[in-house]
Structure formats: C-alpha cells, structure tokens
C-alpha cells in the first residue's frame, strides 16, 4: 500500500526528486492544476467537529476518493507537510486577514509559496530580492509590495481595480502557532463569509474556473464569460464535471448553507 506522500506526488503526476527551485515550481503548478480551492470540504470538516484541518493521510485520502482540496489552511498546511517530507525547509506564514501561506528556505533565500489562495501564484516568490513583484494571469494582477522589513502587502486586482488586499507577516510559524487562526476561519457566523457561500477555483491549462454560489466564471488570457446555474441538478452536473467533486459532498454543502438561511436553489 502506498503511503500518503507517494500518493500525493502521484496525484500531481510527478515523481520524488531532490529539492530544487525547479521542482518546487512544478509542484506548485501541478497543485494549482489538479487540486481545487473549495469550501465543500470545509463545511464537511466543520460538521465532523474535528480539529478542522485534516492530517496528511486524511487529506490525501479525500483528495483521491472525493476530489477534495480545501481552503488556505487545509491546502497550505498539507502542502507544507508534503514539502517537508520531500526535504524542503519550510514553515507557515500568517497573512492577514484570515489567510495562511508558506515560507520555503532554499539556498539561504526565503520564498513565498501559496497554493491556497485560489489565485495564479504559480511560482515561489523571492520577496526580499526587490521591493515590488508583479504577477499576471487569467485577468488578474497580483502585486507584492514590501511595507517594512517584515511586512509585505498582497494586492489582487482585476481590470486595474483592487478586489482584495492582505498583509504578509514575514515571520516563520509552526502549526501550533496558528491554531487560533484556524479556529477563527471556521467561525460559524454570518460575518465569516467563507462559511456562508460556495466557492471553488481550479486552473486547467489556459482556463480558470471560479465558482461563487450559482455562478461559474470561465477566465482565460483573452476574456471572461459567466455561466448562471439556478437549477440544482444542472449546478451539480457542472460542478462535478469541472471540479471533480463527489456528489454527496456537494449536497452536504447545500444542506449546510440551507440550515444557516442561505437558500441558493429555492424556488
């Protein structure tokens, strides 16, 4: 029987290699292509009343059997666990508000890595090499700007307009250090928007699929088109096809939101 690390690497259609920046970049790119950012599993882990972030073994099992990825805590914590098993030196980073990323140290340089933001950050970023870094992809511009010696801003823009800004605290953390952050991300209250809406993002070659409730945006380097899915059965069919998520967890998510007054498919 394969162990979780081997299954994880195989799911990314890669093999085990010695640590290198090239290998790290390929791991990141494959992760964004094959493993979705999604909230379906987040609702399930909440219902299980567990520690919320699955172990590496559980994460890989649910990935293989159900097509689950997760939100930033599940994705980046488990990717950092994988990187550690592959020989990379890495730790976690608090990104405020409400986000988590990874610091990888390689050849005495520190790199920002993030497979849990639902964004095309497709390579490790050497933030300390210059004050400003700009990435482009799928109609999005991602700007990293150094604010102080240990603070960096991430500004995500679409059509030149900011739609979210966060701040990186450039201090390495352990899993134990971010226990409170994890609990806050699962707060079952209306102010916590992540727990009151369906979200999923997947990068597939030259296209990005962004689900928000009953709407799927299909983005490429030329244009954006939007598909409205008001019918539950049609929605399930589209979401299963695009994200490869099992039907039971989709219905669990619909029921989770309905119990909290969010009725996406009523009437």
Secondary structure by P-SEA (a helix, b strand, c coil): cccaaaaaaaaaccccccccaaaaaaaaaaaaacccccaaaaaaaaaacccccccaaaaaaaaacccccccaaaaaaaaaaaaaaaccccccccccccbbbbbbbcccbbbbbbcccccccccccccccccbbbbbcccbbbbbbbccccbbbbbbbccccccbbbbbcccccccccaaaaaaaaaccccccccccbbbbbbbcccbbbbbcccbbbbbcccbbbbbbbccaaaaaaaaaaaccccaaaaaaaaaaaaaaccccccc
